[in-house]
Amino acid sequence: MNFKKRYAESLVFNGEMLVMGGYNQNQGWLDFVEKRNADGSFTNMPEWKLPRQIYDFCAVDMGNGKIMVLGGNILNGIFDSADMDILDTATNTWSSGPPMAKNRATHDCVVTEYAGEQGVMVTGGCSNNCAYHLKDTSFFSFVTETWTELPPLVEGRMGHKMTILNGKPTVIGGFDESELANIEEFDGTNWVSRAEKMPFGTHVYGSPDAIPEKVGCP
């Protein structure tokens, strides 16, 4: 990449990988957006620069050429924000959306469906500069542009990943009092612990937003 960074967010947008924000010791909080090219190099996208210097946030492709950024730690010691920012890539402009009910960082989010409406689900994270690890689950409807608070996770966690597994939002790993190896899935009403566990606990790692229930080799 063009800029060294950690705690950044990545997503696939129009079939291309974007890396957004992050932190490094030389430049501090970052607002850069970089796009990975077919040859493996990265191009800085100054026209998509984040509206706030930020790390430990989450981002999703909303469809219709728009990207949503939620929460995260921002510059000037303001930790775990509730902010929503939306990039319209057709006009290269950012706008603010309805903030989340609770400030959070090191959370995760995926695009999914709830109560028949498409939107983004947000789970866990931490607040008060990570003094508290959250169980909270929120859903933002793209149709009504409103937030709905859903039943909490079974276990509070930060630095976890959420993915769509067998059609269900599924949270994997994370950190509470120690690194977690357990897995929870949302059955449409509540979060339920799966019988399977990872062989070891882990947090702050990467995973795709959707994976099949079974993965085989040809």
Rosetta blueprint (number, residue, H / E / L):
1 M L
2 N L
3 F L
4 K L
5 K L
6 R E
7 Y L
8 A L
9 E E
10 S E
11 L E
12 V E
13 F E
14 N L
15 G L
16 E E
17 M E
18 L E
19 V E
20 M E
21 G L
22 G L
23 Y E
24 N E
25 Q L
26 N L
27 Q L
28 G E
29 W E
30 L L
31 D L
32 F L
33 V E
34 E E
35 K E
36 R E
37 N L
38 A L
39 D L
40 G L
41 S L
42 F E
43 T E
44 N E
45 M L
46 P H
47 E H
48 W H
49 K L
50 L L
51 P L
52 R L
53 Q L
54 I E
55 Y E
56 D L
57 F L
58 C E
59 A E
60 V E
61 D E
62 M E
63 G E
64 N L
65 G L
66 K E
67 I E
68 M E
69 V E
70 L E
71 G E
72 G E
73 N E
74 I E
75 L L
76 N L
77 G L
78 I E
79 F E
80 D E
81 S E
82 A E
83 D E
84 M E
85 D E
86 I E
87 L E
88 D E
89 T L
90 A L
91 T L
92 N L
93 T E
94 W E
95 S E
96 S E
97 G E
98 P L
99 P L
100 M L
101 A L
102 K L
103 N L
104 R L
105 A E
106 T L
107 H L
108 D E
109 C E
110 V E
111 V E
112 T E
113 E E
114 Y E
115 A L
116 G L
117 E E
118 Q E
119 G E
120 V E
121 M E
122 V E
123 T E
124 G L
125 G L
126 C E
127 S E
128 N L
129 N L
130 C L
131 A L
132 Y E
133 H E
134 L L
135 K L
136 D L
137 T E
138 S E
139 F E
140 F E
141 S E
142 F L
143 V L
144 T L
145 E L
146 T L
147 W E
148 T E
149 E E
150 L E
151 P L
152 P L
153 L L
154 V L
155 E L
156 G L
157 R L
158 M E
159 G L
160 H L
161 K E
162 M E
163 T E
164 I E
165 L E
166 N L
167 G L
168 K E
169 P E
170 T E
171 V E
172 I E
173 G L
174 G L
175 F E
176 D L
177 E L
178 S L
179 E E
180 L L
181 A L
182 N E
183 I E
184 E E
185 E E
186 F E
187 D L
188 G L
189 T L
190 N L
191 W E
192 V E
193 S E
194 R E
195 A E
196 E E
197 K E
198 M L
199 P L
200 F L
201 G L
202 T L
203 H L
204 V L
205 Y L
206 G L
207 S L
208 P L
209 D L
210 A E
211 I E
212 P L
213 E L
214 K L
215 V L
216 G L
217 C L
218 P L
